[in-house]
């Protein structure tokens, strides 16, 4: 089970968890329990968290409590090159996702290097592995807010 803590970027800390393909999980006052189907082992993350949901399930009102308001707009934590808006987004949810995406990937940006046989040297191989450690399956990831 892959995890990533986002600290000191938003109003509250986040925990991103990539769940096993088939599992049950339970969030309690003490932490997150994850039980993979077909395994006798469970994973446990200690701490008090509130579940925001999967990336596509985040509610605007929840995101507003976490991101920086820029008046009518919200802060863009990872501005896109050439963006007219620069450092703003139109919704709090977009802002929150930009903060998350500034720290992790939903798809390894170097995936094509290996598939085309381009990553034969150690530097490229290292970049791919480093990015892979921060690449999460968007459909299996949940986002939690530290209480």
N, CA, C and O atoms as a GROMACS GRO file, in nm:
protein
  588
    1UNK      N    1   0.086  -0.118   0.000
    1UNK     CA    2   0.000   0.000   0.000
    1UNK      C    3   0.090   0.124   0.000
    1UNK      O    4   0.176   0.140   0.087
    2UNK      N    5   0.069   0.208  -0.097
    2UNK     CA    6   0.151   0.328  -0.113
    2UNK      C    7   0.083   0.446  -0.045
    2UNK      O    8  -0.039   0.462  -0.055
    3UNK      N    9   0.162   0.529   0.024
    3UNK     CA   10   0.109   0.649   0.091
    3UNK      C   11   0.201   0.767   0.063
    3UNK      O   12   0.319   0.752   0.033
    4UNK      N   13   0.142   0.886   0.073
    4UNK     CA   14   0.220   1.009   0.062
    4UNK      C   15   0.156   1.114   0.151
    4UNK      O   16   0.036   1.140   0.141
    5UNK      N   17   0.237   1.176   0.238
    5UNK     CA   18   0.189   1.284   0.325
    5UNK      C   19   0.221   1.418   0.259
    5UNK      O   20   0.334   1.440   0.214
    6UNK      N   21   0.123   1.504   0.252
    6UNK     CA   22   0.144   1.640   0.204
    6UNK      C   23   0.133   1.731   0.326
    6UNK      O   24   0.025   1.748   0.383
    7UNK      N   25   0.247   1.789   0.365
    7UNK     CA   26   0.253   1.871   0.485
    7UNK      C   27   0.293   2.014   0.449
    7UNK      O   28   0.367   2.037   0.354
    8UNK      N   29   0.242   2.108   0.526
    8UNK     CA   30   0.282   2.248   0.519
    8UNK      C   31   0.259   2.313   0.382
    8UNK      O   32   0.326   2.410   0.348
    9UNK      N   33   0.166   2.261   0.305
    9UNK     CA   34   0.134   2.322   0.176
    9UNK      C   35  -0.005   2.382   0.179
    9UNK      O   36  -0.029   2.489   0.122
   10UNK      N   37  -0.096   2.313   0.245
   10UNK     CA   38  -0.236   2.356   0.254
   10UNK      C   39  -0.268   2.398   0.397
   10UNK      O   40  -0.180   2.396   0.483
   11UNK      N   41  -0.391   2.434   0.422
   11UNK     CA   42  -0.431   2.473   0.557
   11UNK      C   43  -0.426   2.357   0.655
   11UNK      O   44  -0.409   2.377   0.775
   12UNK      N   45  -0.440   2.234   0.604
   12UNK     CA   46  -0.428   2.113   0.685
   12UNK      C   47  -0.345   2.012   0.606
   12UNK      O   48  -0.337   2.019   0.484
   13UNK      N   49  -0.285   1.917   0.677
   13UNK     CA   50  -0.207   1.812   0.612
   13UNK      C   51  -0.298   1.709   0.548
   13UNK      O   52  -0.406   1.680   0.598
   14UNK      N   53  -0.251   1.652   0.437
   14UNK     CA   54  -0.325   1.547   0.366
   14UNK      C   55  -0.247   1.418   0.369
   14UNK      O   56  -0.125   1.417   0.382
   15UNK      N   57  -0.319   1.309   0.356
   15UNK     CA   58  -0.260   1.178   0.338
   15UNK      C   59  -0.324   1.117   0.214
   15UNK      O   60  -0.446   1.104   0.206
   16UNK      N   61  -0.241   1.080   0.116
   16UNK     CA   62  -0.289   1.014  -0.005
   16UNK      C   63  -0.256   0.866   0.013
   16UNK      O   64  -0.142   0.831   0.046
   17UNK      N   65  -0.355   0.779  -0.007
   17UNK     CA   66  -0.335   0.634   0.010
   17UNK      C   67  -0.382   0.565  -0.118
   17UNK      O   68  -0.495   0.581  -0.162
   18UNK      N   69  -0.291   0.486  -0.176
   18UNK     CA   70  -0.328   0.401  -0.289
   18UNK      C   71  -0.366   0.265  -0.230
   18UNK      O   72  -0.281   0.192  -0.179
   19UNK      N   73  -0.492   0.232  -0.239
   19UNK     CA   74  -0.544   0.108  -0.182
   19UNK      C   75  -0.508  -0.011  -0.271
   19UNK      O   76  -0.490   0.005  -0.392
   20UNK      N   77  -0.499  -0.131  -0.212
   20UNK     CA   78  -0.481  -0.251  -0.295
   20UNK      C   79  -0.600  -0.265  -0.391
   20UNK      O   80  -0.705  -0.205  -0.370
   21UNK      N   81  -0.582  -0.343  -0.496
   21UNK     CA   82  -0.686  -0.358  -0.600
   21UNK      C   83  -0.820  -0.404  -0.543
   21UNK      O   84  -0.925  -0.351  -0.581
   22UNK      N   85  -0.817  -0.501  -0.453
   22UNK     CA   86  -0.940  -0.550  -0.392
   22UNK      C   87  -0.919  -0.551  -0.241
   22UNK      O   88  -0.838  -0.629  -0.189
   23UNK      N   89  -0.991  -0.466  -0.172
   23UNK     CA   90  -0.970  -0.455  -0.028
   23UNK      C   91  -1.094  -0.396   0.039
   23UNK      O   92  -1.186  -0.346  -0.026
   24UNK      N   93  -1.093  -0.403   0.170
   24UNK     CA   94  -1.188  -0.332   0.254
   24UNK      C   95  -1.106  -0.238   0.339
   24UNK      O   96  -0.993  -0.269   0.377
   25UNK      N   97  -1.161  -0.122   0.370
   25UNK     CA   98  -1.092  -0.032   0.461
   25UNK      C   99  -1.192   0.029   0.557
   25UNK      O  100  -1.310   0.043   0.527
   26UNK      N  101  -1.140   0.066   0.673
   26UNK     CA  102  -1.223   0.127   0.776
   26UNK      C  103  -1.145   0.241   0.839
   26UNK      O  104  -1.030   0.224   0.879
   27UNK      N  105  -1.208   0.356   0.846
   27UNK     CA  106  -1.148   0.472   0.910
   27UNK      C  107  -1.209   0.488   1.048
   27UNK      O  108  -1.330   0.505   1.061
   28UNK      N  109  -1.125   0.482   1.151
   28UNK     CA  110  -1.171   0.496   1.288
   28UNK      C  111  -1.109   0.621   1.350
   28UNK      O  112  -1.031   0.690   1.284
   29UNK      N  113  -1.141   0.649   1.473
   29UNK     CA  114  -1.081   0.763   1.544
   29UNK      C  115  -0.930   0.746   1.559
   29UNK      O  116  -0.857   0.845   1.569
   30UNK      N  117  -0.884   0.620   1.562
   30UNK     CA  118  -0.743   0.591   1.585
   30UNK      C  119  -0.660   0.582   1.458
   30UNK      O  120  -0.538   0.600   1.462
   31UNK      N  121  -0.725   0.554   1.345
   31UNK     CA  122  -0.648   0.540   1.223
   31UNK      C  123  -0.724   0.471   1.111
   31UNK      O  124  -0.845   0.452   1.118
   32UNK      N  125  -0.649   0.434   1.008
   32UNK     CA  126  -0.705   0.369   0.890
   32UNK      C  127  -0.659   0.224   0.886
   32UNK      O  128  -0.540   0.196   0.889
   33UNK      N  129  -0.755   0.131   0.881
   33UNK     CA  130  -0.728  -0.012   0.867
   33UNK      C  131  -0.759  -0.053   0.724
   33UNK      O  132  -0.865  -0.020   0.672
   34UNK      N  133  -0.667  -0.124   0.660
   34UNK     CA  134  -0.687  -0.170   0.523
   34UNK      C  135  -0.660  -0.320   0.521
   34UNK      O  136  -0.553  -0.365   0.562
   35UNK      N  137  -0.757  -0.396   0.472
   35UNK     CA  138  -0.745  -0.542   0.463
   35UNK      C  139  -0.761  -0.582   0.317
   35UNK      O  140  -0.867  -0.566   0.258
   36UNK      N  141  -0.651  -0.633   0.260
   36UNK     CA  142  -0.654  -0.679   0.121
   36UNK      C  143  -0.724  -0.814   0.114
   36UNK      O  144  -0.695  -0.903   0.194
   37UNK      N  145  -0.815  -0.830   0.019
   37UNK     CA  146  -0.884  -0.958   0.002
   37UNK      C  147  -0.783  -1.066  -0.036
   37UNK      O  148  -0.692  -1.043  -0.116
   38UNK      N  149  -0.799  -1.182   0.023
   38UNK     CA  150  -0.710  -1.293  -0.006
   38UNK      C  151  -0.582  -1.291   0.074
   38UNK      O  152  -0.494  -1.376   0.053
   39UNK      N  153  -0.568  -1.196   0.165
   39UNK     CA  154  -0.448  -1.188   0.248
   39UNK      C  155  -0.490  -1.194   0.395
   39UNK      O  156  -0.597  -1.148   0.432
   40UNK      N  157  -0.404  -1.252   0.476
   40UNK     CA  158  -0.434  -1.256   0.619
   40UNK      C  159  -0.375  -1.135   0.691
   40UNK      O  160  -0.394  -1.119   0.812
   41UNK      N  161  -0.303  -1.051   0.618
   41UNK     CA  162  -0.240  -0.933   0.678
   41UNK      C  163  -0.325  -0.808   0.655
   41UNK      O  164  -0.397  -0.798   0.555
   42UNK      N  165  -0.314  -0.714   0.748
   42UNK     CA  166  -0.381  -0.585   0.736
   42UNK      C  167  -0.277  -0.475   0.746
   42UNK      O  168  -0.174  -0.492   0.810
   43UNK      N  169  -0.304  -0.364   0.683
   43UNK     CA  170  -0.220  -0.245   0.698
   43UNK      C  171  -0.293  -0.149   0.791
   43UNK      O  172  -0.416  -0.144   0.793
   44UNK      N  173  -0.215  -0.074   0.867
   44UNK     CA  174  -0.273   0.022   0.962
   44UNK      C  175  -0.192   0.151   0.956
   44UNK      O  176  -0.069   0.149   0.961
   45UNK      N  177  -0.263   0.262   0.944
   45UNK     CA  178  -0.201   0.394   0.950
   45UNK      C  179  -0.260   0.465   1.070
   45UNK      O  180  -0.380   0.494   1.075
   46UNK      N  181  -0.175   0.493   1.165
   46UNK     CA  182  -0.222   0.556   1.288
   46UNK      C  183  -0.244   0.705   1.267
   46UNK      O  184  -0.168   0.771   1.195
   47UNK      N  185  -0.348   0.758   1.330
   47UNK     CA  186  -0.376   0.901   1.323
   47UNK      C  187  -0.523   0.928   1.306
   47UNK      O  188  -0.601   0.841   1.266
   48UNK      N  189  -0.561   1.050   1.337
   48UNK     CA  190  -0.700   1.091   1.324
   48UNK      C  191  -0.717   1.164   1.191
   48UNK      O  192  -0.657   1.269   1.168
   49UNK      N  193  -0.799   1.106   1.103
   49UNK     CA  194  -0.819   1.158   0.968
   49UNK      C  195  -0.967   1.167   0.934
   49UNK      O  196  -1.051   1.097   0.991
   50UNK      N  197  -0.998   1.256   0.840
   50UNK     CA  198  -1.131   1.265   0.781
   50UNK      C  199  -1.116   1.230   0.634
   50UNK      O  200  -1.025   1.279   0.566
   51UNK      N  201  -1.204   1.144   0.585
   51UNK     CA  202  -1.199   1.101   0.446
   51UNK      C  203  -1.260   1.207   0.354
   51UNK      O  204  -1.376   1.246   0.372
   52UNK      N  205  -1.182   1.253   0.256
   52UNK     CA  206  -1.235   1.341   0.152
   52UNK      C  207  -1.292   1.258   0.038
   52UNK      O  208  -1.390   1.298  -0.024
   53UNK      N  209  -1.232   1.144   0.011
   53UNK     CA  210  -1.277   1.056  -0.096
   53UNK      C  211  -1.171   1.038  -0.202
   53UNK      O  212  -1.055   1.074  -0.183
   54UNK      N  213  -1.212   0.982  -0.314
   54UNK     CA  214  -1.123   0.966  -0.429
   54UNK      C  215  -1.108   1.103  -0.496
   54UNK      O  216  -1.190   1.192  -0.471
   55UNK      N  217  -1.007   1.121  -0.579
   55UNK     CA  218  -0.986   1.253  -0.642
   55UNK      C  219  -1.109   1.309  -0.712
   55UNK      O  220  -1.133   1.429  -0.708
   56UNK      N  221  -1.188   1.224  -0.777
   56UNK     CA  222  -1.306   1.271  -0.849
   56UNK      C  223  -1.428   1.288  -0.761
   56UNK      O  224  -1.534   1.327  -0.809
   57UNK      N  225  -1.416   1.258  -0.632
   57UNK     CA  226  -1.528   1.267  -0.539
   57UNK      C  227  -1.519   1.385  -0.443
   57UNK      O  228  -1.608   1.405  -0.360
   58UNK      N  229  -1.413   1.463  -0.452
   58UNK     CA  230  -1.392   1.574  -0.358
   58UNK      C  231  -1.500   1.680  -0.379
   58UNK      O  232  -1.526   1.725  -0.491
   59UNK      N  233  -1.561   1.720  -0.268
   59UNK     CA  234  -1.667   1.820  -0.273
   59UNK      C  235  -1.607   1.960  -0.262
   59UNK      O  236  -1.510   1.982  -0.190
   60UNK      N  237  -1.665   2.053  -0.333
   60UNK     CA  238  -1.617   2.191  -0.336
   60UNK      C  239  -1.612   2.252  -0.195
   60UNK      O  240  -1.516   2.320  -0.161
   61UNK      N  241  -1.714   2.227  -0.114
   61UNK     CA  242  -1.717   2.286   0.020
   61UNK      C  243  -1.606   2.231   0.110
   61UNK      O  244  -1.555   2.301   0.196
   62UNK      N  245  -1.568   2.104   0.088
   62UNK     CA  246  -1.455   2.048   0.165
   62UNK      C  247  -1.323   2.108   0.118
   62UNK      O  248  -1.237   2.139   0.200
   63UNK      N  249  -1.308   2.124  -0.012
   63UNK     CA  250  -1.185   2.180  -0.068
   63UNK      C  251  -1.164   2.324  -0.022
   63UNK      O  252  -1.051   2.366   0.002
   64UNK      N  253  -1.272   2.402  -0.010
   64UNK     CA  254  -1.262   2.542   0.031
   64UNK      C  255  -1.194   2.557   0.167
   64UNK      O  256  -1.128   2.658   0.193
   65UNK      N  257  -1.211   2.459   0.253
   65UNK     CA  258  -1.152   2.464   0.387
   65UNK      C  259  -1.002   2.436   0.387
   65UNK      O  260  -0.936   2.452   0.489
   66UNK      N  261  -0.948   2.394   0.273
   66UNK     CA  262  -0.809   2.350   0.268
   66UNK      C  263  -0.717   2.439   0.186
   66UNK      O  264  -0.596   2.439   0.207
   67UNK      N  265  -0.773   2.515   0.092
   67UNK     CA  266  -0.690   2.589  -0.003
   67UNK      C  267  -0.697   2.740   0.022
   67UNK      O  268  -0.785   2.790   0.092
   68UNK      N  269  -0.602   2.809  -0.037
   68UNK     CA  270  -0.592   2.954  -0.022
   68UNK      C  271  -0.688   3.024  -0.117
   68UNK      O  272  -0.686   3.002  -0.238
   69UNK      N  273  -0.772   3.110  -0.061
   69UNK     CA  274  -0.868   3.186  -0.139
   69UNK      C  275  -0.799   3.312  -0.189
   69UNK      O  276  -0.736   3.384  -0.112
   70UNK      N  277  -0.813   3.340  -0.319
   70UNK     CA  278  -0.754   3.459  -0.380
   70UNK      C  279  -0.864   3.556  -0.421
   70UNK      O  280  -0.862   3.609  -0.532
   71UNK      N  281  -0.962   3.578  -0.331
   71UNK     CA  282  -1.076   3.664  -0.364
   71UNK      C  283  -1.182   3.584  -0.436
   71UNK      O  284  -1.249   3.500  -0.376
   72UNK      N  285  -1.197   3.609  -0.565
   72UNK     CA  286  -1.293   3.538  -0.647
   72UNK      C  287  -1.244   3.399  -0.689
   72UNK      O  288  -1.323   3.312  -0.725
   73UNK      N  289  -1.113   3.379  -0.682
   73UNK     CA  290  -1.051   3.258  -0.732
   73UNK      C  291  -0.974   3.188  -0.619
   73UNK      O  292  -0.977   3.231  -0.504
   74UNK      N  293  -0.905   3.080  -0.655
   74UNK     CA  294  -0.828   3.002  -0.559
   74UNK      C  295  -0.686   2.983  -0.613
   74UNK      O  296  -0.663   2.987  -0.733
   75UNK      N  297  -0.594   2.960  -0.522
   75UNK     CA  298  -0.454   2.944  -0.558
   75UNK      C  299  -0.433   2.819  -0.643
   75UNK      O  300  -0.489   2.713  -0.614
   76UNK      N  301  -0.353   2.833  -0.748
   76UNK     CA  302  -0.308   2.719  -0.828
   76UNK      C  303  -0.169   2.683  -0.776
   76UNK      O  304  -0.076   2.762  -0.788
   77UNK      N  305  -0.156   2.565  -0.718
   77UNK     CA  306  -0.031   2.523  -0.656
   77UNK      C  307   0.069   2.469  -0.757
   77UNK      O  308   0.187   2.457  -0.725
   78UNK      N  309   0.026   2.437  -0.876
   78UNK     CA  310   0.119   2.393  -0.981
   78UNK      C  311   0.076   2.454  -1.113
   78UNK      O  312   0.012   2.388  -1.195
   79UNK      N  313   0.111   2.580  -1.135
   79UNK     CA  314   0.067   2.650  -1.256
   79UNK      C  315   0.112   2.578  -1.382
   79UNK      O  316   0.224   2.526  -1.391
   80UNK      N  317   0.024   2.576  -1.479
   80UNK     CA  318   0.054   2.517  -1.609
   80UNK      C  319   0.130   2.620  -1.691
   80UNK      O  320   0.095   2.738  -1.692
   81UNK      N  321   0.234   2.574  -1.759
   81UNK     CA  322   0.312   2.665  -1.844
   81UNK      C  323   0.220   2.734  -1.944
   81UNK      O  324   0.139   2.669  -2.011
   82UNK      N  325   0.232   2.866  -1.954
   82UNK     CA  326   0.156   2.942  -2.052
   82UNK      C  327   0.011   2.967  -2.014
   82UNK      O  328  -0.066   3.016  -2.096
   83UNK      N  329  -0.027   2.936  -1.890
   83UNK     CA  330  -0.164   2.957  -1.848
   83UNK      C  331  -0.195   3.106  -1.837
   83UNK      O  332  -0.116   3.183  -1.782
   84UNK      N  333  -0.308   3.145  -1.890
   84UNK     CA  334  -0.350   3.286  -1.881
   84UNK      C  335  -0.375   3.322  -1.736
   84UNK      O  336  -0.344   3.433  -1.693
   85UNK      N  337  -0.431   3.227  -1.659
   85UNK     CA  338  -0.465   3.255  -1.521
   85UNK      C  339  -0.341   3.259  -1.431
   85UNK      O  340  -0.347   3.316  -1.322
   86UNK      N  341  -0.231   3.200  -1.473
   86UNK     CA  342  -0.110   3.201  -1.393
   86UNK      C  343  -0.125   3.122  -1.265
   86UNK      O  344  -0.126   2.999  -1.268
   87UNK      N  345  -0.137   3.192  -1.152
   87UNK     CA  346  -0.138   3.122  -1.024
   87UNK      C  347  -0.277   3.113  -0.961
   87UNK      O  348  -0.288   3.106  -0.839
   88UNK      N  349  -0.383   3.112  -1.042
   88UNK     CA  350  -0.518   3.098  -0.987
   88UNK      C  351  -0.593   2.984  -1.056
   88UNK      O  352  -0.558   2.944  -1.168
   89UNK      N  353  -0.695   2.934  -0.989
   89UNK     CA  354  -0.788   2.839  -1.048
   89UNK      C  355  -0.928   2.892  -1.022
   89UNK      O  356  -0.946   2.984  -0.942
   90UNK      N  357  -1.026   2.835  -1.088
   90UNK     CA  358  -1.161   2.886  -1.075
   90UNK      C  359  -1.239   2.822  -0.960
   90UNK      O  360  -1.333   2.882  -0.910
   91UNK      N  361  -1.201   2.701  -0.919
   91UNK     CA  362  -1.273   2.635  -0.810
   91UNK      C  363  -1.175   2.589  -0.703
   91UNK      O  364  -1.057   2.570  -0.728
   92UNK      N  365  -1.228   2.572  -0.583
   92UNK     CA  366  -1.146   2.521  -0.472
   92UNK      C  367  -1.103   2.378  -0.499
   92UNK      O  368  -0.993   2.339  -0.461
   93UNK      N  369  -1.188   2.300  -0.564
   93UNK     CA  370  -1.153   2.161  -0.595
   93UNK      C  371  -1.035   2.157  -0.692
   93UNK      O  372  -0.944   2.077  -0.673
   94UNK      N  373  -1.036   2.240  -0.795
   94UNK     CA  374  -0.922   2.247  -0.888
   94UNK      C  375  -0.796   2.287  -0.813
   94UNK      O  376  -0.688   2.234  -0.840
   95UNK      N  377  -0.809   2.380  -0.721
   95UNK     CA  378  -0.696   2.426  -0.642
   95UNK      C  379  -0.639   2.312  -0.558
   95UNK      O  380  -0.518   2.291  -0.554
   96UNK      N  381  -0.727   2.238  -0.490
   96UNK     CA  382  -0.682   2.125  -0.408
   96UNK      C  383  -0.613   2.019  -0.493
   96UNK      O  384  -0.508   1.968  -0.455
   97UNK      N  385  -0.671   1.986  -0.607
   97UNK     CA  386  -0.608   1.887  -0.695
   97UNK      C  387  -0.474   1.937  -0.748
   97UNK      O  388  -0.382   1.857  -0.767
   98UNK      N  389  -0.461   2.067  -0.772
   98UNK     CA  390  -0.332   2.120  -0.818
   98UNK      C  391  -0.226   2.105  -0.708
   98UNK      O  392  -0.109   2.080  -0.738
   99UNK      N  393  -0.266   2.120  -0.583
   99UNK     CA  394  -0.172   2.101  -0.472
   99UNK      C  395  -0.128   1.955  -0.464
   99UNK      O  396  -0.009   1.926  -0.448
  100UNK      N  397  -0.222   1.865  -0.476
  100UNK     CA  398  -0.191   1.721  -0.473
  100UNK      C  399  -0.100   1.685  -0.590
  100UNK      O  400  -0.001   1.614  -0.573
  101UNK      N  401  -0.135   1.733  -0.708
  101UNK     CA  402  -0.060   1.700  -0.829
  101UNK      C  403   0.077   1.768  -0.834
  101UNK      O  404   0.160   1.733  -0.919
  102UNK      N  405   0.100   1.864  -0.746
  102UNK     CA  406   0.234   1.924  -0.738
  102UNK      C  407   0.329   1.833  -0.661
  102UNK      O  408   0.451   1.854  -0.663
  103UNK      N  409   0.275   1.733  -0.592
  103UNK     CA  410   0.356   1.642  -0.510
  103UNK      C  411   0.358   1.498  -0.560
  103UNK      O  412   0.458   1.428  -0.543
  104UNK      N  413   0.249   1.453  -0.622
  104UNK     CA  414   0.243   1.316  -0.672
  104UNK      C  415   0.201   1.316  -0.818
  104UNK      O  416   0.162   1.419  -0.872
  105UNK      N  417   0.209   1.199  -0.881
  105UNK     CA  418   0.165   1.183  -1.020
  105UNK      C  419   0.050   1.084  -1.023
  105UNK      O  420   0.043   0.992  -0.941
  106UNK      N  421  -0.040   1.102  -1.118
  106UNK     CA  422  -0.143   1.002  -1.145
  106UNK      C  423  -0.092   0.906  -1.251
  106UNK      O  424  -0.142   0.794  -1.263
  107UNK      N  425   0.007   0.948  -1.328
  107UNK     CA  426   0.071   0.864  -1.428
  107UNK      C  427   0.219   0.901  -1.432
  107UNK      O  428   0.254   1.019  -1.434
  108UNK      N  429   0.305   0.801  -1.434
  108UNK     CA  430   0.449   0.826  -1.435
  108UNK      C  431   0.487   0.903  -1.561
  108UNK      O  432   0.465   0.854  -1.672
  109UNK      N  433   0.544   1.024  -1.547
  109UNK     CA  434   0.578   1.103  -1.665
  109UNK      C  435   0.690   1.041  -1.749
  109UNK      O  436   0.711   1.082  -1.863
  110UNK      N  437   0.761   0.944  -1.694
  110UNK     CA  438   0.871   0.880  -1.764
  110UNK      C  439   0.836   0.740  -1.814
  110UNK      O  440   0.924   0.664  -1.855
  111UNK      N  441   0.707   0.705  -1.812
  111UNK     CA  442   0.666   0.568  -1.848
  111UNK      C  443   0.706   0.530  -1.989
  111UNK      O  444   0.741   0.414  -2.014
  112UNK      N  445   0.702   0.623  -2.081
  112UNK     CA  446   0.735   0.592  -2.220
  112UNK      C  447   0.884   0.566  -2.240
  112UNK      O  448   0.922   0.498  -2.336
  113UNK      N  449   0.967   0.617  -2.152
  113UNK     CA  450   1.111   0.594  -2.165
  113UNK      C  451   1.143   0.446  -2.157
  113UNK      O  452   1.221   0.394  -2.237
  114UNK      N  453   1.084   0.379  -2.061
  114UNK     CA  454   1.112   0.236  -2.045
  114UNK      C  455   1.044   0.154  -2.153
  114UNK      O  456   1.102   0.057  -2.204
  115UNK      N  457   0.921   0.192  -2.188
  115UNK     CA  458   0.849   0.112  -2.287
  115UNK      C  459   0.913   0.121  -2.426
  115UNK      O  460   0.896   0.030  -2.508
  116UNK      N  461   0.986   0.229  -2.453
  116UNK     CA  462   1.053   0.243  -2.582
  116UNK      C  463   1.201   0.207  -2.573
  116UNK      O  464   1.276   0.226  -2.669
  117UNK      N  465   1.242   0.156  -2.458
  117UNK     CA  466   1.380   0.114  -2.441
  117UNK      C  467   1.479   0.228  -2.434
  117UNK      O  468   1.598   0.209  -2.460
  118UNK      N  469   1.431   0.348  -2.399
  118UNK     CA  470   1.519   0.464  -2.395
  118UNK      C  471   1.594   0.477  -2.262
  118UNK      O  472   1.695   0.548  -2.256
  119UNK      N  473   1.548   0.412  -2.158
  119UNK     CA  474   1.607   0.430  -2.025
  119UNK      C  475   1.714   0.325  -1.999
  119UNK      O  476   1.699   0.240  -1.911
  120UNK      N  477   1.821   0.331  -2.077
  120UNK     CA  478   1.929   0.234  -2.058
  120UNK      C  479   2.038   0.286  -1.967
  120UNK      O  480   2.120   0.208  -1.918
  121UNK      N  481   2.040   0.415  -1.942
  121UNK     CA  482   2.145   0.462  -1.851
  121UNK      C  483   2.090   0.480  -1.711
  121UNK      O  484   1.968   0.491  -1.690
  122UNK      N  485   2.179   0.484  -1.615
  122UNK     CA  486   2.141   0.487  -1.474
  122UNK      C  487   2.064   0.613  -1.435
  122UNK      O  488   1.974   0.606  -1.350
  123UNK      N  489   2.096   0.727  -1.495
  123UNK     CA  490   2.027   0.851  -1.461
  123UNK      C  491   1.879   0.846  -1.499
  123UNK      O  492   1.793   0.882  -1.419
  124UNK      N  493   1.851   0.800  -1.620
  124UNK     CA  494   1.712   0.790  -1.664
  124UNK      C  495   1.637   0.684  -1.584
  124UNK      O  496   1.521   0.704  -1.548
  125UNK      N  497   1.702   0.574  -1.556
  125UNK     CA  498   1.642   0.468  -1.475
  125UNK      C  499   1.609   0.521  -1.336
  125UNK      O  500   1.502   0.491  -1.281
  126UNK      N  501   1.699   0.599  -1.279
  126UNK     CA  502   1.676   0.658  -1.146
  126UNK      C  503   1.557   0.753  -1.149
  126UNK      O  504   1.474   0.750  -1.058
  127UNK      N  505   1.547   0.837  -1.252
  127UNK     CA  506   1.434   0.929  -1.265
  127UNK      C  507   1.302   0.853  -1.272
  127UNK      O  508   1.204   0.890  -1.208
  128UNK      N  509   1.299   0.745  -1.352
  128UNK     CA  510   1.178   0.666  -1.366
  128UNK      C  511   1.137   0.607  -1.231
  128UNK      O  512   1.020   0.615  -1.193
  129UNK      N  513   1.231   0.547  -1.159
  129UNK     CA  514   1.199   0.484  -1.030
  129UNK      C  515   1.157   0.587  -0.926
  129UNK      O  516   1.067   0.561  -0.846
  130UNK      N  517   1.220   0.702  -0.927
  130UNK     CA  518   1.181   0.808  -0.833
  130UNK      C  519   1.039   0.856  -0.862
  130UNK      O  520   0.960   0.875  -0.770
  131UNK      N  521   1.007   0.875  -0.989
  131UNK     CA  522   0.871   0.917  -1.026
  131UNK      C  523   0.770   0.807  -0.995
  131UNK      O  524   0.658   0.836  -0.952
  132UNK      N  525   0.807   0.682  -1.016
  132UNK     CA  526   0.716   0.570  -0.990
  132UNK      C  527   0.678   0.563  -0.842
  132UNK      O  528   0.567   0.524  -0.809
  133UNK      N  529   0.772   0.600  -0.754
  133UNK     CA  530   0.742   0.597  -0.611
  133UNK      C  531   0.638   0.703  -0.572
  133UNK      O  532   0.575   0.692  -0.468
  134UNK      N  533   0.621   0.804  -0.658
  134UNK     CA  534   0.521   0.908  -0.634
  134UNK      C  535   0.405   0.900  -0.731
  134UNK      O  536   0.327   0.995  -0.742
  135UNK      N  537   0.391   0.789  -0.802
  135UNK     CA  538   0.282   0.770  -0.897
  135UNK      C  539   0.174   0.684  -0.833
  135UNK      O  540   0.200   0.573  -0.788
  136UNK      N  541   0.053   0.738  -0.830
  136UNK     CA  542  -0.060   0.672  -0.766
  136UNK      C  543  -0.167   0.642  -0.869
  136UNK      O  544  -0.189   0.720  -0.961
  137UNK      N  545  -0.233   0.529  -0.853
  137UNK     CA  546  -0.347   0.493  -0.938
  137UNK      C  547  -0.465   0.579  -0.893
  137UNK      O  548  -0.516   0.563  -0.782
  138UNK      N  549  -0.508   0.668  -0.978
  138UNK     CA  550  -0.615   0.764  -0.944
  138UNK      C  551  -0.744   0.694  -0.901
  138UNK      O  552  -0.815   0.743  -0.814
  139UNK      N  553  -0.774   0.579  -0.962
  139UNK     CA  554  -0.897   0.507  -0.932
  139UNK      C  555  -0.893   0.432  -0.800
  139UNK      O  556  -0.998   0.397  -0.745
  140UNK      N  557  -0.774   0.406  -0.749
  140UNK     CA  558  -0.762   0.332  -0.623
  140UNK      C  559  -0.712   0.419  -0.508
  140UNK      O  560  -0.688   0.369  -0.398
  141UNK      N  561  -0.697   0.548  -0.532
  141UNK     CA  562  -0.643   0.636  -0.428
  141UNK      C  563  -0.754   0.709  -0.354
  141UNK      O  564  -0.854   0.752  -0.412
  142UNK      N  565  -0.732   0.722  -0.223
  142UNK     CA  566  -0.823   0.802  -0.141
  142UNK      C  567  -0.742   0.914  -0.077
  142UNK      O  568  -0.622   0.902  -0.055
  143UNK      N  569  -0.812   1.022  -0.047
  143UNK     CA  570  -0.748   1.141   0.011
  143UNK      C  571  -0.809   1.163   0.148
  143UNK      O  572  -0.931   1.169   0.163
  144UNK      N  573  -0.722   1.176   0.247
  144UNK     CA  574  -0.765   1.198   0.385
  144UNK      C  575  -0.705   1.328   0.437
  144UNK      O  576  -0.594   1.366   0.397
  145UNK      N  577  -0.777   1.396   0.526
  145UNK     CA  578  -0.730   1.518   0.589
  145UNK      C  579  -0.697   1.486   0.734
  145UNK      O  580  -0.777   1.425   0.805
  146UNK      N  581  -0.579   1.527   0.777
  146UNK     CA  582  -0.539   1.506   0.916
  146UNK      C  583  -0.620   1.602   1.004
  146UNK      O  584  -0.627   1.722   0.979
  147UNK      N  585  -0.679   1.544   1.109
  147UNK     CA  586  -0.759   1.625   1.203
  147UNK      C  587  -0.670   1.695   1.303
  147UNK      O  588  -0.719   1.768   1.390
   0.00000   0.00000   0.00000
